[in-house]
Amino acid sequence: MILVTGGAGYIGSHTCVELLNSGYDIVVVDDFSNSKPAVIDMIKQLSGKGFRFYEADICDKSKIEQIFCENDISHVIHFAGYKAVGESVSEPLKYYMNNVFGAVNLLEVMGRYNCKRLVFSSSATVYGVPEKVPVTEDMPLFAINPYGRTKLIIEKICGDLYNSDNEWEITLLRYFNPVGAHESGKLKEDPNGIPNNLMPIILQAATGKIPYLNIYGNDYDTPDGTCVRDYIHVVDLAKGHISALNNMKKGVAVYNLGTGRGYSVLEMVETFKRVTGVDVPYRFAERRSGDAAQCWSDPTKAERELMWRAELGIDRMCRDAFRGRS
């Protein structure tokens, strides 16, 4: 049985659907700090399958103990964690407490119950501002904000844990930029509060919830002057977790999950407008500190060792995101 922490979140919920559709039994835990209870029912509806759910904070060790005591858990996929870069800069202790302390809690309980197979939701932010593109897994790691540092610290903890006990099987998945939604439009990126990622803000500008999209910087050394990123459909990303589960081995393995292709902010906006027929008003603003001009993945290692490859293109990403609009 697979425990999915943060299973009501954006990537977690899509992964739960893919797990259930692939025949896995799951247990889900979420505290709804950045998700909604209705998502749990939607996962069941879309998959046609039931599962046990716990509303709990991973920092509550007694609750995590209860989950392991009541279920025969063989693997954990760990999504739960705060993820807003800007908020992490203004409230770093909140991020270190929740993300790092929560992960340590989880790992301690896993070890106590002899559950030593973990897939961890890491991030391309561990690379900081990369020296070159595409980004490979062996490039230097230098997170430049507290959110990214929490991911990097947890990666290091996982390495130390394996060094102390070689029975662990740990896979670290470094995501690039997830976008899109379930093809039904019923699961989507729907953060509580103000969104931080590009696509939800594009959707808000397209639907009139905000007057325009701010594009931070148009003077980068890129084809159109705007930042270039590797956007990956959330369903492709979810399927990457299935591949990771199916190819676990002793040790700590690291994989980039991306498409291997970069798109600029303006390319994303223009593609969205073309595939939906809806205008996206925008304006250029000053650059943000710490933004890399270009960052995209080399996913070759995941293709070779996990037999996984992103299949859904940018048109589908934009079309599905629009289908899932509120």
C-alpha positions in Angstrom: 0.0 0.0 0.0 1.3 3.5 -0.9 1.0 6.4 1.5 0.7 9.7 -0.4 1.4 12.8 1.8 -0.1 16.0 0.4 -2.4 13.9 -1.8 -5.0 16.6 -2.1 -2.6 19.1 -3.6 -2.1 19.9 -7.3 0.5 17.3 -8.2 -0.5 14.9 -5.4 -4.1 14.6 -6.5 -3.2 13.9 -10.1 -0.7 11.3 -8.9 -3.4 9.6 -6.7 -5.6 9.2 -9.8 -2.8 7.7 -11.8 -1.9 5.4 -8.9 -5.5 4.1 -8.6 -5.8 3.7 -12.3 -2.6 1.6 -12.3 -4.0 -0.7 -9.7 -2.2 0.6 -6.6 -3.9 0.7 -3.2 -3.3 4.1 -1.5 -3.7 5.9 1.8 -3.8 9.7 1.6 -2.9 12.3 4.2 -3.3 16.1 3.8 -4.0 19.0 6.1 -5.7 21.2 3.4 -3.3 24.1 4.1 -3.0 24.6 0.3 -5.8 22.4 -1.0 -9.5 21.7 -0.6 -11.5 18.8 0.9 -13.5 18.4 -2.3 -10.4 17.2 -4.1 -10.6 13.9 -2.1 -14.0 13.1 -3.4 -13.0 14.1 -7.0 -10.1 11.7 -6.9 -12.5 8.9 -6.0 -14.9 10.0 -8.7 -12.3 10.2 -11.5 -10.7 6.9 -10.6 -13.9 5.0 -9.6 -12.0 3.7 -6.5 -12.0 4.4 -2.8 -9.2 4.8 -0.4 -8.6 5.8 3.2 -8.0 9.5 3.9 -6.5 11.2 7.0 -6.7 14.9 7.6 -3.4 15.5 9.4 -0.3 17.6 9.5 2.9 15.7 8.9 4.5 17.6 11.7 2.1 15.8 14.1 4.2 12.6 14.7 1.5 10.9 16.7 -0.9 11.2 13.8 1.7 9.8 11.4 2.3 7.0 13.8 -1.5 6.3 13.8 -1.5 6.1 10.0 1.3 3.6 9.9 -0.2 1.6 12.8 -3.6 1.3 11.0 -2.3 0.5 7.5 0.3 -1.8 5.9 2.3 0.8 4.1 5.2 -0.4 1.9 6.1 2.8 0.0 5.7 6.6 0.6 5.3 9.3 -2.0 6.1 12.5 -0.1 4.5 15.7 -1.6 3.4 17.5 1.6 5.1 20.8 2.0 4.8 24.6 1.6 5.9 25.7 -1.9 5.6 29.5 -2.4 9.1 30.9 -3.1 8.1 34.5 -2.2 6.5 33.5 1.1 9.5 31.4 2.0 11.7 34.5 1.8 9.4 36.5 4.1 8.6 33.5 6.4 11.7 31.2 6.3 11.1 29.6 9.7 7.6 28.5 8.7 9.2 26.7 5.7 12.0 25.1 7.6 9.7 24.0 10.4 7.0 22.5 8.1 9.1 21.1 5.2 12.2 19.9 7.0 10.8 19.0 10.4 7.8 17.3 8.7 10.1 15.2 6.5 12.3 14.2 9.5 9.1 13.2 11.3 7.9 11.1 8.4 11.3 9.4 7.9 11.6 8.5 11.6 8.2 6.9 11.6 8.9 5.1 8.3 12.1 3.6 9.8 10.3 2.5 12.9 7.7 0.6 10.8 10.4 -0.8 8.5 8.9 1.1 5.5 12.1 2.1 3.7 11.0 3.0 0.2 10.5 6.7 -0.5 9.7 8.8 -3.6 10.4 12.4 -2.7 8.9 15.5 -4.4 12.0 17.7 -4.9 12.4 20.6 -7.2 14.5 22.1 -9.9 15.0 25.0 -7.5 17.8 23.0 -5.9 19.9 24.0 -8.9 19.5 27.7 -8.2 20.6 29.8 -11.2 22.1 27.1 -13.4 25.5 27.7 -15.0 24.3 26.2 -18.3 21.3 24.5 -19.9 20.0 21.9 -20.2 20.3 21.0 -16.5 21.6 17.6 -15.7 21.3 15.8 -12.3 25.1 16.1 -11.7 25.2 19.9 -11.9 26.1 21.9 -8.8 23.3 22.4 -6.3 22.9 26.0 -5.0 19.3 26.8 -3.9 18.9 30.6 -3.7 15.7 30.8 -1.5 14.4 29.1 1.6 11.9 27.0 -0.3 14.6 25.6 -2.5 16.9 25.1 0.5 14.3 23.1 2.3 14.2 20.7 -0.7 18.0 20.5 -0.8 18.3 19.9 2.9 15.7 17.0 2.7 17.7 15.6 -0.2 20.9 15.7 1.9 19.0 14.1 4.8 17.9 11.3 2.5 21.5 10.7 1.5 22.7 10.7 5.1 19.9 8.3 6.0 20.9 5.8 3.3 24.5 6.0 4.4 23.5 5.0 7.9 21.2 2.2 6.7 21.7 0.7 3.3 18.2 -0.9 3.3 16.6 2.3 2.1 15.4 2.8 -1.4 15.0 6.5 -2.1 14.1 8.3 -5.3 14.4 12.1 -5.6 12.3 13.6 -8.4 13.4 17.1 -9.3 10.3 18.7 -11.0 10.6 21.5 -13.5 7.4 23.6 -14.0 4.1 21.7 -13.8 1.1 23.1 -15.7 -2.2 21.8 -17.0 -5.0 19.9 -15.5 -6.8 16.5 -15.6 -8.5 16.2 -19.0 -11.9 16.3 -17.3 -11.1 19.8 -15.9 -12.2 18.6 -12.5 -8.7 18.4 -11.0 -6.5 21.5 -11.5 -4.0 23.8 -10.0 -6.2 25.6 -7.4 -4.0 27.1 -4.7 -5.5 28.7 -1.6 -4.8 32.4 -1.6 -2.8 34.3 -4.2 -1.2 32.0 -6.9 2.6 32.1 -7.4 2.9 30.0 -10.6 2.6 31.4 -14.1 -0.4 29.4 -15.4 -2.9 30.3 -12.6 -2.0 33.9 -13.1 -2.5 33.7 -16.8 -5.9 32.1 -16.1 -6.8 35.0 -13.7 -5.9 37.6 -16.4 -7.8 35.7 -19.1 -10.9 35.4 -17.0 -10.9 39.0 -15.7 -10.1 38.2 -12.1 -7.0 40.4 -12.3 -6.6 43.3 -14.8 -3.4 41.9 -16.4 -0.4 39.5 -16.1 2.9 41.0 -14.9 5.8 39.6 -16.9 8.9 40.3 -14.9 11.6 41.4 -17.3 11.7 41.6 -21.1 15.5 42.2 -21.5 16.9 38.8 -20.7 19.3 37.2 -23.2 16.6 35.0 -24.6 14.9 35.0 -28.1 12.1 37.4 -27.0 13.7 38.8 -23.8 11.5 37.0 -21.3 12.5 34.1 -19.1 12.6 30.6 -20.5 11.4 27.6 -18.5 10.7 23.9 -18.9 6.9 23.4 -18.5 5.6 19.9 -18.0 2.0 18.7 -18.1 1.0 17.6 -14.6 -0.3 14.3 -15.9 3.1 13.5 -17.4 4.6 14.4 -14.0 2.1 12.2 -12.1 3.0 9.3 -14.4 6.7 9.9 -13.6 5.9 8.8 -10.0 4.4 5.5 -11.3 7.6 4.9 -13.2 9.7 5.8 -10.1 7.8 3.3 -8.0 8.2 0.6 -10.6 12.0 1.1 -10.8 13.2 1.5 -7.2 16.5 0.2 -6.0 18.7 0.4 -2.9 20.4 3.7 -2.6 19.4 7.3 -3.5 18.6 7.9 -7.1 18.0 11.4 -8.6 16.0 12.3 -11.7 14.9 15.4 -13.5 11.3 15.3 -14.6 10.9 17.8 -17.4 10.3 17.9 -21.2 13.8 18.9 -22.2 12.4 21.9 -24.0 12.2 25.5 -22.8 9.4 28.0 -23.5 9.5 31.7 -22.8 6.8 33.5 -20.8 5.6 35.2 -23.9 5.5 31.9 -25.8 3.2 30.5 -23.1 1.0 33.5 -23.2 0.7 33.4 -27.0 0.1 29.7 -27.1 -2.6 30.0 -24.5 -4.3 32.7 -26.5 -4.1 30.7 -29.7 -5.5 27.4 -28.3 -8.3 29.0 -26.2 -9.2 32.0 -28.3 -9.1 34.1 -25.1 -7.0 37.2 -24.7 -4.5 37.6 -21.9 -3.7 41.2 -21.1 -0.2 41.7 -19.8 2.4 44.3 -19.0 6.1 44.2 -18.5 7.5 44.8 -15.0 11.0 45.0 -13.5 13.0 41.8 -13.2 12.7 39.8 -10.0 15.8 39.1 -8.0 17.1 35.6 -8.5 15.2 34.8 -11.7 17.4 32.8 -14.1 17.2 33.8 -17.8 16.9 30.2 -18.9 16.3 26.9 -17.1 15.2 23.7 -18.7 16.0 20.0 -18.1 17.9 17.2 -19.6 15.5 14.3 -18.9 17.7 11.7 -20.5 18.4 9.8 -17.2 14.7 9.4 -16.4 14.1 8.2 -19.9 16.9 5.7 -19.7 16.4 4.4 -16.1 12.7 4.9 -15.4 11.5 4.3 -19.0 9.5 7.6 -18.6 9.1 10.4 -21.0 6.9 13.5 -21.1 4.3 13.1 -23.9 1.9 16.0 -23.7 3.0 19.3 -25.4 2.5 22.9 -24.7 -0.8 23.2 -26.6 -2.3 20.4 -24.5 -0.9 22.0 -21.3 -2.7 25.3 -22.1 -5.9 23.7 -23.3 -6.3 21.5 -20.2 -5.4 24.4 -17.9 -8.2 26.5 -19.4 -10.6 23.6 -19.2 -9.9 23.4 -15.5 -10.5 27.1 -14.9 -12.8 28.1 -12.0 
